[in-house]
Amino acid sequence: MDNWRKSSYSGEGDGNSCVEIANTPTRIAVRDTKTPFSATLTFLAPAFTAFVEALKRHPHR
């Protein structure tokens, strides 16, 4: 995947301390910005969408 992008929450001071995601129509990949050539986590798109929706419902967990 070559379309990596950082979170919109990554500001000037912490831009290198976040995660990046890349996607295709069927998969989402997540990696650590500090070590971009290390392992990535890859999820099927529906599973990642369900995970993000659950985070939105329970933001303080």
Secondary structure, 3 states (H helix, E strand, C coil): CCCCEECCCCCCCCCCCCEEEEECCCEEEEEECCCCCCCCEEEEHHHHHHHHHHHHHCCCC
